[in-house]
């Protein structure tokens, strides 16, 4: 069974402490800390989604001593690409410069270089493509999937504290050294949701020029509607997975050892996982429904009304937009019940125990879009080593989500001998000692204005050297990024 053999991260060295951000904006720090996290990263003036990706892959190659000639598949998962033609081949080109500088062979010319796009789910789709490659014509070779994104939101918007930037590269092999992935047992779900979270090109019309040459990639989003879509898509991906399991459906939620999900902010995965369990109870047998009815009685929620809200067919999310209900919670009774359950032993067993591994470490990454889920997997493995946990044979679940609307549930298990590969994950080194931005520096980087501070020096990484501006009959490179590898320790 193929799966993941290695993970490497790259985080830009510019950090916004959310406690500081709350002071600048008059926001309640206690609430932001509990719901969102502690800090987020921002791209620097010489960085783009492609340099972030290449830096992560370069660290993966070095950490796991990968022979570039054995790489037959290099996929990029992102929703922040600035080129609508080339994708992972841009990353491949940068890697060849670093490999040549270190006297190492180039990546094979036979290497496939796809890019996957579906909001935050692009990386998971890239993983599935890699697994299929390794199981067929790529058997015996190596695959790399890199998830790279820059999450930016308009200043003053509700999404502003959930920003982030970074990349995670994954090595996948036919005989994995970390996590074997049961693709045949996975669950998929998709449904068009119109206005959940989108990035139409119309956003770039009349956009003012930035000093860094980048575009302001601010999404069009509807927060409460997006939350309902997340919960609904998670439920359907789990339904598809549960249909392939031999265990009784609600029992699966208790039997899995650890759960890792897409996390746009700290609190969202816990809500999504717990709601999926409530839906499984509502769709279950008499015993499951009796369990749910008991929780309703304890919370003072009408059980019949809740069954009508959760059991059977999903709400028509497109119809909710057309009828003007997109700003309302699609599952109000379930949300009420969820608030009650947060203080019960069930919550500890089902949510806290299942989603705790690596969760605290993720509070300092912000929203990494496609990279959020693999970063959490990396954090979980790193924490397990720090706590000297015996994970071999544990059953894990990775649950990805992409606004738009789609979700994927991937069952996996930790392989024997995982420790050696886990010790090479650079999560702590990637956190490093970043530069904490003040309010003015934050605005400068956010808006792409000329920086009035000394940038953090680049070392052993790729930067944007310049962006083309030539538009002549014999040669055109307008908007094309040129990259440079900066050596150093």
N, C-alpha and C positions, 0 to 999 in steps of 0.2 A: 504494500500500500504506500504510494508516494506521499510526500508531505514536506514539512519545513525543516531545514537543517541549520539555518543560521539567520540572525537578524542584526541589522546595524542601523543606527539613527544618525541624522544630522539635524541640529537645531541652530538657527542663526543666533549670533551672540548678543542680540538686543532684546531686553526683557522689560515688560511693564508689570510692576507689582500691583495687583488689584486693590490692595489696601491704599496705595498711593492714588490709583485711578479713582477710587471712591472719594478720597479727599478732594481731588480736582473737580469732581462732578457732583459733589453733595449727595452721594449715594450711600445706602446703609451697608457698611462693611460686613457685619455679621450675616446679613442675608446673602450678599454676593459670595462670601466665603462658603457658606453652606450649600448654595445652589450651583454656583459656577466653578469656583476653584480659587487658587492663590495667585497665579500669574499667567501671562502668555508671552509668546515670542513674536518678533516682527522681522521681516526681511530687511537686510541692509541696503545701502545705496548701490552696491555692485552685485546684487543678488536677484535671481529670478527663480521661478519654479523649476527651471531646468538645471540651474547650478545646485539648488538644494538636492535634487534627485541624483545628480552625478556625484555629489559629495557623499551621499549615503551609500551609493553603490561602491564607490572607491574605498570607503571604510569597510564595507562588507568583504570585498576582494582581499584587502590586507588582513583583516581579522581572521578569515577562514582560509587564507592561503589558496585562493581559487586560481586554477590554471585558466586564463582567459580563453584558451583554445577549446576548452570543454563547454563553454557557454553557448548553447544553441537557441536560447530564447531569452530575450530581454524585453520585458513589458513595462510600460509606464501607466499607472493609474492616477488620474488627476482630473480635477474640474477647474484648474487654474491655468490651463495651457494658453499661451499667447500666440501660438502658430496653428492655423487651422489646416495645415497640410502635414508637416513632419511631426513626429512624436518622439518615441524612444530612441530613434536613430540619432537625435541630437545628443542624448546622454551617451550613446555609444561613441560618438565622435570625441567628446570630451575625455572619456576614459582612455581612448587611444593615445591622447597627448600625455596623460599621466603615466600610462604604462611604458611609453617610449622613454620618458624622462627617467624612469627607474630601470631601464634596460630589460623590460619584460615583454613577452610576445603580445600581439594585438588580439582582440576578440575576433573569433572566427568570422570570415566573410559570409558564412552560411547562417549566421545568427538571425533569427526572426526578431523584428523590432516593432511590435504592435503598441498602440496606445488605446486604453480603455477609458471610456467616459460614461458615467452615469452618476453624477453628483458624488456623494461620499462612498458609493458602492463600486466605483471603478476599480479599486485595488482588489476587492474580493472577486470581481469578474476576471481580473488578471490572474489571480491565484487559480481559479477554476480552469482558465485556459492553460496555465502552466501544468496543472495536474493532468489534463487531457493530453498535452504534448508529451509529458514524461511517460504516460501509459501507452502511447502509440509510436509515432515516428521518431520521438525524441528519447526513447528508452536508452538508458545508460549515459545520457548527457546531463548537463546542469541547466537549470532555469533560474532566472532572477526576475523578481517582480519588485518594482520600486513604486511606492506611493508617495506623492509629493504634492503639497498644496500650500496656498497662502489664503487664509481666511480673513477677509477684511469686511468691515461693516461701517456704514456711515457714522461719523461722530454724532452722538446724541440719540442714536437709534437704540432699540431694546437689545439688539444683537452685539453692540459694541464691546461689552466685557467678555464675549465669547469668541474673540479673535484668536489667531494663532498662525504659526508658520513652521514648516519642518518637513522632513522626509524620513521614511523608513524603507530600507531595502531588505528583501527576503531571499535567501537561497533555498531552492526547492530541488529535491532529488528523489529518485526512485526508491532509495533506501534512506529515509530521513533519520536525522540524528537528534531531532527535538520533538516534533509533533507529526504523527501520521494522521492524514485527513481522509475520512470515510466519505468520499464524494458520492458514492452510490446511496448513502443514507442521508444526504443533505436535503434541505427544503428550500424551495424558491417561491417568490410571490412578486407580482407586479400589477399595477393598475394606474392608469393615467389620472393625475390629480390637478391638472391645469395650473393653479396659482400657488402651489405649495412653496416651492423654492426654485427660482429660475434665474437664468443669466442671459437674457436676450441681447443680441447685438445692438439693439436700439439704445442701450445704456451708454454706448460710446459716442453717440452723436453729440457734437459740440462739446466734448469733454476737454477741459483745459489741459495743455501740455504739462507734463511733470518733468522735473529736473533729472530724474533717473531714467526717463525714456519709457517707463512702464505705463500700462493702463490701470485705471482705478477699477478693480474688478468687484464692484459692490453688487451683491445679489438683490433681487426682488423677492421679498419673503413676507409671509403672513404667519406670525409666531404661534398663535393658538391653533390655527388650522394645521400648521406643520407638526405640532405636538400630537394632535389627533391622528394625522397621517402616519407618524412614526409608530404610534401604538397599534393602529390598525394593520399596518404592513408587517410589523413584528408578529402579530397574532397569526397572520396568514402564512408567513414563512414557517412558524412553529407548527401550524396545522399540517403543512406539507411534510415537515420532518417527522412529526408524530405518526403520520400515516404509514411511515416506513419502519417504525420501531415495534419491537415485540412486546414491550412493557405497556401496561395500562397508561393511557395518555397523561393524566395528572401526575402519576408516579415518576415519570421521566424528570420532572422539575426537581424532585427530591434526590433522584439517583445520580444526576450529573454532579461531578466534583467541583467544577469551577466554570464560571460563565464570563465571557468577554464580549462586549457589544460596542457598536458605534456610540461614541459619547460626544455630542455637541457641547455638552456641559456636564458637570459632575453628577447632577441629580437625575438626568434623563434615563440612563440605563436602568436604574433601580425601579423607576416607575414603569418603564416598558416591560421589564421582566415580570414584575408582580402582576401587571395587567394581563399579560399573556397567560399567567397561571389562572387568574379569575376566569378568563375566556375558556380555558381548557376544562375547568370545573363546570362551567355552564353548558358546555358541549358534551360533557361526560355522561357516565351512567348514573343510576339512582343514588349510589353512594357519593359520587362526586357532587351531584347537585344538592344533596343533603348537607355536605360539608359547607358549600357556598351559602346555603340558606342559614346555617348556623352562624356564619360570620355576619350575615345581614342582620340577624336578630340581635347580636351583640352590639352592632353599630347603629341600630335603629333605622335601618334601610329596608324599604319594602322589597321583599324577595321577588315577588312576582314581577314587579316593575323592573327590577334589575335583570331578571332572566330575559325579559322582553328586550332590554337594551343590549345584552351581551350574547345571547344564544343565537345560533343559526346564522342567517345572512348578515353580511356586514352593512353598515350604513352606506348609503350612496354618497360618496364624498364629493363627486362632481355636482350632484343635485343640491348639496348643501351650499355650494358656491352660487349656483343659479338662484337659489331661494333666499340668499342673503344670510345664511347661517354659518358661514365660514369662520366668523369671529367667535363662535360659541363652542364650548366643549362638546364633542360628539358623544362623550361617555360620562355625563355628569354624576350619575348614581355610582358608577364604578369608581370615579375619582373620590367621591365622598367615602366609600368603603375603604379605599386605599389609604386615605388619611387615618382612618381608625386602625387599620392593620399595622401601621408604622410603629405602634407602641406595643405590639404583641410578640410572643415567642415565635409565631409563624414567620414574622418578618425577619427575625434573627436567623432562623434556620434556612429560609427560602431565599432571602435577599442578601443580608449582611454576610453570611457564611459563604455564599456562592460567588458574590461579586467583589469580595474584599481583596483578593490577591492582586497586588500591584496598583490598586485603586488610589491610594494616597499619593504615590509617586506621580500619577497622572494629573494631579491637581496643579502641577507646575508646567504643563505643556500647552494648555489652552485647547482650542478646537483645531485639529489638524486635518479635518475633512477625511479624505481617503486614508491618511496615515494614522488616524486616531485608533482604529481597531488593532492594526499590527503593533502600534506603539504600546498598547495595553498588554498584548501578549508578551512583548519583550519585558515590560515592567513586572508582569506576573512571574516570569521565569527568573528574573534578577532578584526579586524579593524572596522567592523560594530558596535560592542559593544562600542569600543573606541569613535566612531563618533556618537553614539546614533542613529543609523539608524533603521528604521522600515522595516524589511525584510519579515515579515510574508506574505505568499502568493506569494512571488516573484518566477518567473520561472528562474531556472539556468540550465546551460549546462556544463557537465564535459566531456571533449574530451581527451581520452587517446590514446597513440601511443606507439607501440613497434617495433623497428627496426627488419626487417626480412621478412615480413612487414605486420603489422596489425594495425587497429585502432578501437576504440569503442566510440560511442557518447551516453551518458546517460543523458536524460532529467530528471530534478528533481525540486521539489519546496520546499521552506522553510516553515516549519510547524508552526502553532500557538504555542506560548509558547517556542520558540526556545532559548530565552534569557538565561534561567536557565542552560540549557545544554551547551550553548556557553561559559558561564562564567567559566566553568570548564576546558576549553581547555588551556593547559599549554604552549602555543607558546612562550610567553615572558619569562617564567621561563626556557624553554628549551634552549633559546638563551644564558641565563646566563651571566657569566663573563669569557669567554674562555681565554686560554693562546694563545697569538699571537706569532707565530713561526718566528724565524729569518731564513735567507737563509740556514744556516748549519742545523738547527733543522728540517727544511722542508725536506731537502735531506735525513736526517737520517730516518724520519718517512716514507717518500715515498719509499725508497729503502729497508726498513726493517733492517737497520743496528742497532747495539747496541746503545741505547740512552745514551747520556752523560749529560742528564739534569734530574731533579727530576720530575717524572710523576705527573700529577694532581691526588690527592687522590680520590679513588672511594668511593662513599657514597650512600647507599641504591640502589645498582645496582649490576649487574652481570659482572664478568670478566672471562677471560680465565685463569684458574689456571695453567694448563700445557697441553702439547700435548704428547700423547702416543708414545713410541718408541720401545715397546716390540714386538718381532717377534720370538716366540718360539712355538714348537709343541702344548704345552698345553694352550697357551694364546697368543693372538695377539691383539694389539691396536695401531699399527703404524698409525700415522696421526690423530687419534681420539682426539678431544678436550674434556678436562675436565673443568668444570666450578665451580665457587665459588660465592656465594652470600655474598656481603659485606654490612653489616648493617651500620647504622649511619644516622644522621639527614641531 
